[in-house]
């Protein structure tokens, strides 16, 4: 089981291809099964260099424009700060639900 399922939230879908109405944007680490909410886990190995951060920011911008909210977690948070991950994911799910209600 995952950190979020242990906290009573639905299991995110892993390694999901996502895009907008006309094009593929990329494969995301995790996506909420019920909401347009993406979690990306930034490993020290692949997300520490300035070029990596620039690439991540560009992709996040494209995903946001396609209607997704992106929450980035560090590898350290996932391994050692589980409560931080749980609280941020819960807050993000609540924020996305509220935004969807407002736009309906």
N, CA, C and O atoms as CSV, one atom per row, in Angstrom:
chain,resi,resn,atom,element,x,y,z
A,1,UNK,N,N,0.843,-1.196,0.000
A,1,UNK,CA,C,0.000,0.000,0.000
A,1,UNK,C,C,0.877,1.245,0.000
A,1,UNK,O,O,2.076,1.180,0.270
A,2,UNK,N,N,0.265,2.362,-0.303
A,2,UNK,CA,C,1.031,3.599,-0.411
A,2,UNK,C,C,0.768,4.504,0.787
A,2,UNK,O,O,-0.104,4.232,1.612
A,3,UNK,N,N,1.529,5.569,0.864
A,3,UNK,CA,C,1.373,6.544,1.939
A,3,UNK,C,C,-0.055,7.066,1.976
A,3,UNK,O,O,-0.657,7.146,3.047
A,4,UNK,N,N,-0.603,7.421,0.823
A,4,UNK,CA,C,-1.936,8.033,0.820
A,4,UNK,C,C,-3.047,7.030,1.098
A,4,UNK,O,O,-4.040,7.388,1.732
A,5,UNK,N,N,-2.914,5.788,0.647
A,5,UNK,CA,C,-3.959,4.807,0.955
A,5,UNK,C,C,-3.956,4.473,2.435
A,5,UNK,O,O,-5.013,4.229,3.017
A,6,UNK,N,N,-2.794,4.457,3.045
A,6,UNK,CA,C,-2.724,4.230,4.486
A,6,UNK,C,C,-3.416,5.351,5.259
A,6,UNK,O,O,-3.857,5.153,6.391
A,7,UNK,N,N,-3.509,6.531,4.639
A,7,UNK,CA,C,-4.182,7.678,5.255
A,7,UNK,C,C,-5.661,7.748,4.850
A,7,UNK,O,O,-6.345,8.717,5.179
A,8,UNK,N,N,-6.158,6.725,4.137
A,8,UNK,CA,C,-7.571,6.648,3.807
A,8,UNK,C,C,-7.979,7.295,2.494
A,8,UNK,O,O,-9.170,7.460,2.233
A,9,UNK,N,N,-7.018,7.661,1.672
A,9,UNK,CA,C,-7.333,8.254,0.370
A,9,UNK,C,C,-7.199,7.205,-0.721
A,9,UNK,O,O,-6.538,6.186,-0.519
A,10,UNK,N,N,-7.819,7.440,-1.882
A,10,UNK,CA,C,-7.732,6.449,-2.963
A,10,UNK,C,C,-6.312,6.290,-3.505
A,10,UNK,O,O,-5.511,7.225,-3.498
A,11,UNK,N,N,-6.034,5.091,-3.966
A,11,UNK,CA,C,-4.725,4.764,-4.529
A,11,UNK,C,C,-4.507,5.523,-5.840
A,11,UNK,O,O,-5.298,5.376,-6.772
A,12,UNK,N,N,-3.450,6.330,-5.927
A,12,UNK,CA,C,-3.154,6.995,-7.193
A,12,UNK,C,C,-2.725,5.984,-8.264
A,12,UNK,O,O,-2.198,4.915,-7.957
A,13,UNK,N,N,-2.961,6.345,-9.503
A,13,UNK,CA,C,-2.530,5.533,-10.635
A,13,UNK,C,C,-1.072,5.878,-10.905
A,13,UNK,O,O,-0.708,7.052,-10.972
A,14,UNK,N,N,-0.249,4.864,-11.059
A,14,UNK,CA,C,1.194,5.068,-11.253
A,14,UNK,C,C,1.561,5.116,-12.734
A,14,UNK,O,O,0.962,4.423,-13.557
A,15,UNK,N,N,2.551,5.942,-13.059
A,15,UNK,CA,C,3.136,6.010,-14.398
A,15,UNK,C,C,2.066,6.104,-15.486
A,15,UNK,O,O,1.945,5.223,-16.337
A,16,UNK,N,N,1.303,7.175,-15.440
A,16,UNK,CA,C,0.183,7.391,-16.363
A,16,UNK,C,C,0.557,8.418,-17.426
A,16,UNK,O,O,1.098,9.476,-17.106
A,17,UNK,N,N,0.273,8.113,-18.670
A,17,UNK,CA,C,0.458,9.063,-19.767
A,17,UNK,C,C,-0.689,10.065,-19.731
A,17,UNK,O,O,-1.852,9.674,-19.635
A,18,UNK,N,N,-0.370,11.351,-19.808
A,18,UNK,CA,C,-1.398,12.391,-19.800
A,18,UNK,C,C,-1.105,13.425,-20.875
A,18,UNK,O,O,0.018,13.550,-21.362
A,19,UNK,N,N,-2.144,14.155,-21.225
A,19,UNK,CA,C,-2.006,15.202,-22.213
A,19,UNK,C,C,-3.197,16.125,-22.177
A,19,UNK,O,O,-4.036,16.054,-21.279
A,20,UNK,N,N,-3.260,16.993,-23.166
A,20,UNK,CA,C,-4.411,17.869,-23.297
A,20,UNK,C,C,-5.293,17.315,-24.415
A,20,UNK,O,O,-5.151,16.152,-24.792
A,21,UNK,N,N,-6.190,18.125,-24.944
A,21,UNK,CA,C,-7.123,17.640,-25.967
A,21,UNK,C,C,-6.427,17.258,-27.272
A,21,UNK,O,O,-6.975,16.484,-28.056
A,22,UNK,N,N,-5.227,17.787,-27.514
A,22,UNK,CA,C,-4.604,17.547,-28.814
A,22,UNK,C,C,-3.237,16.867,-28.786
A,22,UNK,O,O,-2.750,16.424,-29.827
A,23,UNK,N,N,-2.604,16.778,-27.603
A,23,UNK,CA,C,-1.257,16.192,-27.619
A,23,UNK,C,C,-0.873,15.560,-26.281
A,23,UNK,O,O,-1.387,15.912,-25.219
A,24,UNK,N,N,0.043,14.623,-26.389
A,24,UNK,CA,C,0.626,13.974,-25.223
A,24,UNK,C,C,1.599,14.947,-24.570
A,24,UNK,O,O,2.394,15.587,-25.259
A,25,UNK,N,N,1.540,15.063,-23.244
A,25,UNK,CA,C,2.463,15.947,-22.530
A,25,UNK,C,C,3.560,15.146,-21.858
A,25,UNK,O,O,4.719,15.560,-21.854
A,26,UNK,N,N,3.209,14.013,-21.297
A,26,UNK,CA,C,4.238,13.200,-20.665
A,26,UNK,C,C,3.656,12.117,-19.781
A,26,UNK,O,O,2.440,12.003,-19.624
A,27,UNK,N,N,4.536,11.332,-19.213
A,27,UNK,CA,C,4.151,10.299,-18.256
A,27,UNK,C,C,4.425,10.844,-16.864
A,27,UNK,O,O,5.535,11.274,-16.553
A,28,UNK,N,N,3.393,10.818,-16.038
A,28,UNK,CA,C,3.523,11.353,-14.687
A,28,UNK,C,C,3.725,10.210,-13.697
A,28,UNK,O,O,3.347,9.067,-13.953
A,29,UNK,N,N,4.329,10.547,-12.567
A,29,UNK,CA,C,4.585,9.521,-11.551
A,29,UNK,C,C,3.287,8.960,-10.993
A,29,UNK,O,O,3.097,7.745,-10.948
A,30,UNK,N,N,2.392,9.850,-10.569
A,30,UNK,CA,C,1.127,9.429,-9.956
A,30,UNK,C,C,0.030,10.408,-10.337
A,30,UNK,O,O,0.277,11.604,-10.487
A,31,UNK,N,N,-1.185,9.892,-10.493
A,31,UNK,CA,C,-2.336,10.754,-10.729
A,31,UNK,C,C,-3.494,10.236,-9.896
A,31,UNK,O,O,-3.724,9.030,-9.812
A,32,UNK,N,N,-4.215,11.151,-9.287
A,32,UNK,CA,C,-5.379,10.789,-8.490
A,32,UNK,C,C,-6.404,10.110,-9.403
A,32,UNK,O,O,-6.613,10.560,-10.529
A,33,UNK,N,N,-7.044,9.036,-8.934
A,33,UNK,CA,C,-7.991,8.332,-9.807
A,33,UNK,C,C,-9.292,9.102,-10.031
A,33,UNK,O,O,-10.039,8.794,-10.960
A,34,UNK,N,N,-9.570,10.104,-9.188
A,34,UNK,CA,C,-10.845,10.808,-9.255
A,34,UNK,C,C,-10.733,12.277,-9.637
A,34,UNK,O,O,-11.732,12.901,-9.996
A,35,UNK,N,N,-9.527,12.835,-9.563
A,35,UNK,CA,C,-9.349,14.268,-9.743
A,35,UNK,C,C,-8.190,14.563,-10.700
A,35,UNK,O,O,-7.295,13.733,-10.862
A,36,UNK,N,N,-8.202,15.737,-11.330
A,36,UNK,CA,C,-7.071,16.123,-12.181
A,36,UNK,C,C,-5.896,16.621,-11.328
A,36,UNK,O,O,-5.516,17.791,-11.374
A,37,UNK,N,N,-5.346,15.699,-10.560
A,37,UNK,CA,C,-4.297,15.997,-9.592
A,37,UNK,C,C,-3.144,15.026,-9.796
A,37,UNK,O,O,-3.318,13.808,-9.756
A,38,UNK,N,N,-1.970,15.589,-10.015
A,38,UNK,CA,C,-0.768,14.811,-10.312
A,38,UNK,C,C,0.247,14.980,-9.200
A,38,UNK,O,O,0.426,16.078,-8.674
A,39,UNK,N,N,0.915,13.889,-8.841
A,39,UNK,CA,C,2.039,13.943,-7.914
A,39,UNK,C,C,3.296,13.536,-8.663
A,39,UNK,O,O,3.330,12.507,-9.338
A,40,UNK,N,N,4.315,14.350,-8.534
A,40,UNK,CA,C,5.615,14.016,-9.103
A,40,UNK,C,C,6.593,13.859,-7.940
A,40,UNK,O,O,6.631,14.685,-7.028
A,41,UNK,N,N,7.373,12.799,-7.986
A,41,UNK,CA,C,8.373,12.528,-6.964
A,41,UNK,C,C,9.729,12.906,-7.550
A,41,UNK,O,O,10.206,12.283,-8.499
A,42,UNK,N,N,10.330,13.921,-6.978
A,42,UNK,CA,C,11.607,14.423,-7.491
A,42,UNK,C,C,12.774,13.747,-6.773
A,42,UNK,O,O,13.072,14.039,-5.615
A,43,UNK,N,N,13.420,12.838,-7.495
A,43,UNK,CA,C,14.583,12.157,-6.931
A,43,UNK,C,C,15.784,13.089,-6.959
A,43,UNK,O,O,15.871,13.984,-7.800
A,44,UNK,N,N,16.689,12.873,-6.051
A,44,UNK,CA,C,17.912,13.665,-6.022
A,44,UNK,C,C,18.715,13.465,-7.308
A,44,UNK,O,O,19.366,14.394,-7.786
A,45,UNK,N,N,18.670,12.270,-7.860
A,45,UNK,CA,C,19.465,11.938,-9.035
A,45,UNK,C,C,18.990,12.648,-10.301
A,45,UNK,O,O,19.805,13.121,-11.093
A,46,UNK,N,N,17.656,12.723,-10.493
A,46,UNK,CA,C,17.136,13.232,-11.760
A,46,UNK,C,C,16.485,14.610,-11.693
A,46,UNK,O,O,15.986,15.098,-12.708
A,47,UNK,N,N,16.478,15.248,-10.525
A,47,UNK,CA,C,15.772,16.525,-10.432
A,47,UNK,C,C,16.557,17.592,-9.675
A,47,UNK,O,O,15.970,18.578,-9.231
A,48,UNK,N,N,17.847,17.422,-9.519
A,48,UNK,CA,C,18.638,18.363,-8.726
A,48,UNK,C,C,19.325,19.437,-9.559
A,48,UNK,O,O,19.567,20.536,-9.059
A,49,UNK,N,N,19.640,19.150,-10.796
A,49,UNK,CA,C,20.377,20.098,-11.639
A,49,UNK,C,C,19.464,21.214,-12.137
A,49,UNK,O,O,18.264,20.996,-12.305
A,50,UNK,N,N,20.011,22.403,-12.376
A,50,UNK,CA,C,19.200,23.517,-12.882
A,50,UNK,C,C,18.446,23.186,-14.176
A,50,UNK,O,O,17.304,23.610,-14.351
A,51,UNK,N,N,19.075,22.436,-15.074
A,51,UNK,CA,C,18.402,22.063,-16.315
A,51,UNK,C,C,17.195,21.166,-16.041
A,51,UNK,O,O,16.168,21.281,-16.710
A,52,UNK,N,N,17.319,20.274,-15.055
A,52,UNK,CA,C,16.193,19.416,-14.667
A,52,UNK,C,C,15.043,20.267,-14.147
A,52,UNK,O,O,13.888,20.038,-14.508
A,53,UNK,N,N,15.348,21.247,-13.304
A,53,UNK,CA,C,14.316,22.116,-12.732
A,53,UNK,C,C,13.612,22.902,-13.836
A,53,UNK,O,O,12.396,23.089,-13.791
A,54,UNK,N,N,14.370,23.357,-14.816
A,54,UNK,CA,C,13.781,24.097,-15.935
A,54,UNK,C,C,12.847,23.197,-16.746
A,54,UNK,O,O,11.749,23.612,-17.116
A,55,UNK,N,N,13.275,21.987,-17.015
A,55,UNK,CA,C,12.459,21.029,-17.753
A,55,UNK,C,C,11.184,20.689,-16.985
A,55,UNK,O,O,10.099,20.629,-17.564
A,56,UNK,N,N,11.322,20.466,-15.672
A,56,UNK,CA,C,10.155,20.178,-14.832
A,56,UNK,C,C,9.173,21.347,-14.859
A,56,UNK,O,O,7.966,21.131,-14.965
A,57,UNK,N,N,9.667,22.573,-14.765
A,57,UNK,CA,C,8.811,23.756,-14.744
A,57,UNK,C,C,8.041,23.901,-16.054
A,57,UNK,O,O,6.857,24.239,-16.049
A,58,UNK,N,N,8.710,23.647,-17.165
A,58,UNK,CA,C,8.053,23.731,-18.470
A,58,UNK,C,C,6.936,22.695,-18.583
A,58,UNK,O,O,5.838,23.000,-19.047
A,59,UNK,N,N,7.224,21.484,-18.160
A,59,UNK,CA,C,6.208,20.429,-18.224
A,59,UNK,C,C,5.055,20.725,-17.277
A,59,UNK,O,O,3.892,20.525,-17.627
A,60,UNK,N,N,5.379,21.208,-16.058
A,60,UNK,CA,C,4.327,21.562,-15.101
A,60,UNK,C,C,3.414,22.640,-15.670
A,60,UNK,O,O,2.200,22.597,-15.474
A,61,UNK,N,N,3.994,23.601,-16.368
A,61,UNK,CA,C,3.200,24.672,-16.978
A,61,UNK,C,C,2.242,24.095,-18.023
A,61,UNK,O,O,1.074,24.480,-18.074
A,62,UNK,N,N,2.725,23.187,-18.841
A,62,UNK,CA,C,1.873,22.554,-19.855
A,62,UNK,C,C,0.764,21.729,-19.210
A,62,UNK,O,O,-0.377,21.744,-19.672
A,63,UNK,N,N,1.102,21.008,-18.137
A,63,UNK,CA,C,0.088,20.215,-17.443
A,63,UNK,C,C,-0.955,21.110,-16.777
A,63,UNK,O,O,-2.144,20.791,-16.792
A,64,UNK,N,N,-0.523,22.213,-16.200
A,64,UNK,CA,C,-1.443,23.159,-15.573
A,64,UNK,C,C,-2.384,23.746,-16.618
A,64,UNK,O,O,-3.587,23.854,-16.383
A,65,UNK,N,N,-1.838,24.124,-17.770
A,65,UNK,CA,C,-2.670,24.647,-18.853
A,65,UNK,C,C,-3.686,23.613,-19.335
A,65,UNK,O,O,-4.755,23.977,-19.824
A,66,UNK,N,N,-3.360,22.331,-19.200
A,66,UNK,CA,C,-4.266,21.253,-19.599
A,66,UNK,C,C,-5.294,20.941,-18.518
A,66,UNK,O,O,-6.134,20.059,-18.700
A,67,UNK,N,N,-5.236,21.661,-17.383
A,67,UNK,CA,C,-6.249,21.490,-16.344
A,67,UNK,C,C,-5.850,20.656,-15.146
A,67,UNK,O,O,-6.700,20.314,-14.324
A,68,UNK,N,N,-4.579,20.321,-15.029
A,68,UNK,CA,C,-4.116,19.528,-13.899
A,68,UNK,C,C,-3.483,20.410,-12.833
A,68,UNK,O,O,-2.942,21.476,-13.123
A,69,UNK,N,N,-3.564,19.944,-11.605
A,69,UNK,CA,C,-2.768,20.535,-10.532
A,69,UNK,C,C,-1.620,19.578,-10.277
A,69,UNK,O,O,-1.806,18.361,-10.271
A,70,UNK,N,N,-0.436,20.127,-10.067
A,70,UNK,CA,C,0.751,19.308,-9.843
A,70,UNK,C,C,1.281,19.568,-8.445
A,70,UNK,O,O,1.472,20.715,-8.040
A,71,UNK,N,N,1.512,18.501,-7.721
A,71,UNK,CA,C,2.175,18.567,-6.418
A,71,UNK,C,C,3.499,17.841,-6.564
A,71,UNK,O,O,3.533,16.674,-6.954
A,72,UNK,N,N,4.574,18.519,-6.256
A,72,UNK,CA,C,5.901,17.911,-6.320
A,72,UNK,C,C,6.359,17.573,-4.902
A,72,UNK,O,O,6.265,18.389,-3.984
A,73,UNK,N,N,6.850,16.366,-4.756
A,73,UNK,CA,C,7.389,15.898,-3.481
A,73,UNK,C,C,8.838,15.497,-3.698
A,73,UNK,O,O,9.188,14.928,-4.732
A,74,UNK,N,N,9.659,15.792,-2.734
A,74,UNK,CA,C,11.047,15.349,-2.829
A,74,UNK,C,C,11.143,13.892,-2.397
A,74,UNK,O,O,10.298,13.374,-1.668
A,75,UNK,N,N,12.184,13.267,-2.864
A,75,UNK,CA,C,12.463,11.892,-2.452
A,75,UNK,C,C,12.572,11.814,-0.920
A,75,UNK,O,O,12.084,10.867,-0.303
A,76,UNK,N,N,13.213,12.811,-0.323
A,76,UNK,CA,C,13.365,12.856,1.132
A,76,UNK,C,C,11.999,12.894,1.830
A,76,UNK,O,O,11.788,12.192,2.818
A,77,UNK,N,N,11.079,13.711,1.318
A,77,UNK,CA,C,9.750,13.784,1.928
A,77,UNK,C,C,9.044,12.432,1.874
A,77,UNK,O,O,8.430,12.008,2.853
A,78,UNK,N,N,9.132,11.765,0.741
A,78,UNK,CA,C,8.452,10.478,0.592
A,78,UNK,C,C,9.013,9.435,1.555
A,78,UNK,O,O,8.258,8.657,2.139
A,79,UNK,N,N,10.319,9.418,1.718
A,79,UNK,CA,C,10.932,8.408,2.584
A,79,UNK,C,C,10.894,8.767,4.058
A,79,UNK,O,O,10.750,7.882,4.902
A,80,UNK,N,N,11.020,10.059,4.391
A,80,UNK,CA,C,11.237,10.422,5.797
A,80,UNK,C,C,10.218,11.384,6.392
A,80,UNK,O,O,10.221,11.612,7.602
A,81,UNK,N,N,9.354,11.948,5.571
A,81,UNK,CA,C,8.376,12.913,6.081
A,81,UNK,C,C,6.980,12.552,5.575
A,81,UNK,O,O,6.317,13.347,4.909
A,82,UNK,N,N,6.558,11.347,5.907
A,82,UNK,CA,C,5.283,10.828,5.411
A,82,UNK,C,C,4.114,11.740,5.759
A,82,UNK,O,O,3.214,11.925,4.940
A,83,UNK,N,N,4.112,12.304,6.947
A,83,UNK,CA,C,2.992,13.158,7.356
A,83,UNK,C,C,2.911,14.415,6.494
A,83,UNK,O,O,1.817,14.902,6.211
A,84,UNK,N,N,4.054,14.940,6.080
A,84,UNK,CA,C,4.080,16.102,5.173
A,84,UNK,C,C,3.416,15.723,3.851
A,84,UNK,O,O,2.608,16.483,3.318
A,85,UNK,N,N,3.753,14.562,3.330
A,85,UNK,CA,C,3.165,14.095,2.070
A,85,UNK,C,C,1.653,13.943,2.225
A,85,UNK,O,O,0.892,14.412,1.380
A,86,UNK,N,N,1.222,13.297,3.292
A,86,UNK,CA,C,-0.208,13.071,3.531
A,86,UNK,C,C,-0.952,14.405,3.607
A,86,UNK,O,O,-1.975,14.588,2.947
A,87,UNK,N,N,-0.441,15.324,4.406
A,87,UNK,CA,C,-1.131,16.610,4.585
A,87,UNK,C,C,-1.191,17.412,3.291
A,87,UNK,O,O,-2.225,18.004,2.979
A,88,UNK,N,N,-0.101,17.441,2.537
A,88,UNK,CA,C,-0.096,18.193,1.271
A,88,UNK,C,C,-1.028,17.558,0.255
A,88,UNK,O,O,-1.711,18.272,-0.479
A,89,UNK,N,N,-1.073,16.228,0.196
A,89,UNK,CA,C,-1.945,15.547,-0.756
A,89,UNK,C,C,-3.416,15.762,-0.372
A,89,UNK,O,O,-4.252,16.011,-1.240
A,90,UNK,N,N,-3.728,15.668,0.912
A,90,UNK,CA,C,-5.094,15.930,1.363
A,90,UNK,C,C,-5.513,17.353,1.009
A,90,UNK,O,O,-6.616,17.572,0.506
A,91,UNK,N,N,-4.639,18.315,1.270
A,91,UNK,CA,C,-4.936,19.720,0.978
A,91,UNK,C,C,-5.118,19.923,-0.523
A,91,UNK,O,O,-6.035,20.628,-0.946
A,92,UNK,N,N,-4.259,19.315,-1.324
A,92,UNK,CA,C,-4.361,19.441,-2.779
A,92,UNK,C,C,-5.674,18.846,-3.282
A,92,UNK,O,O,-6.333,19.438,-4.138
A,93,UNK,N,N,-6.059,17.686,-2.762
A,93,UNK,CA,C,-7.327,17.064,-3.169
A,93,UNK,C,C,-8.494,17.969,-2.813
A,93,UNK,O,O,-9.416,18.138,-3.611
A,94,UNK,N,N,-8.464,18.550,-1.629
A,94,UNK,CA,C,-9.522,19.467,-1.202
A,94,UNK,C,C,-9.572,20.705,-2.091
A,94,UNK,O,O,-10.650,21.135,-2.500
A,95,UNK,N,N,-8.407,21.279,-2.392
A,95,UNK,CA,C,-8.333,22.466,-3.248
A,95,UNK,C,C,-8.871,22.172,-4.652
A,95,UNK,O,O,-9.605,22.983,-5.216
A,96,UNK,N,N,-8.514,21.032,-5.208
A,96,UNK,CA,C,-8.972,20.674,-6.555
A,96,UNK,C,C,-10.486,20.471,-6.557
A,96,UNK,O,O,-11.170,20.942,-7.465
A,97,UNK,N,N,-11.015,19.773,-5.546
A,97,UNK,CA,C,-12.461,19.584,-5.464
A,97,UNK,C,C,-13.176,20.934,-5.397
A,97,UNK,O,O,-14.178,21.140,-6.081
A,98,UNK,N,N,-12.666,21.850,-4.580
A,98,UNK,CA,C,-13.273,23.184,-4.454
A,98,UNK,C,C,-13.218,23.941,-5.778
A,98,UNK,O,O,-14.195,24.586,-6.161
A,99,UNK,N,N,-12.093,23.870,-6.477
A,99,UNK,CA,C,-11.968,24.546,-7.768
A,99,UNK,C,C,-12.944,23.970,-8.794
A,99,UNK,O,O,-13.516,24.713,-9.593
A,100,UNK,N,N,-13.134,22.662,-8.775
A,100,UNK,CA,C,-14.081,22.030,-9.698
A,100,UNK,C,C,-15.511,22.450,-9.386
A,100,UNK,O,O,-16.302,22.672,-10.302
A,101,UNK,N,N,-15.853,22.561,-8.105
A,101,UNK,CA,C,-17.199,23.029,-7.733
A,101,UNK,C,C,-17.436,24.463,-8.194
A,101,UNK,O,O,-18.516,24.798,-8.680
A,102,UNK,N,N,-16.409,25.311,-8.036
A,102,UNK,CA,C,-16.543,26.716,-8.444
A,102,UNK,C,C,-16.720,26.849,-9.953
A,102,UNK,O,O,-17.432,27.739,-10.418
A,103,UNK,N,N,-16.081,25.975,-10.715
A,103,UNK,CA,C,-16.128,26.105,-12.173
A,103,UNK,C,C,-17.355,25.398,-12.781
A,103,UNK,O,O,-17.622,25.528,-13.976
A,104,UNK,N,N,-18.078,24.668,-11.968
A,104,UNK,CA,C,-19.253,23.916,-12.482
A,104,UNK,C,C,-20.456,24.822,-12.673
A,104,UNK,O,O,-21.516,24.359,-13.094
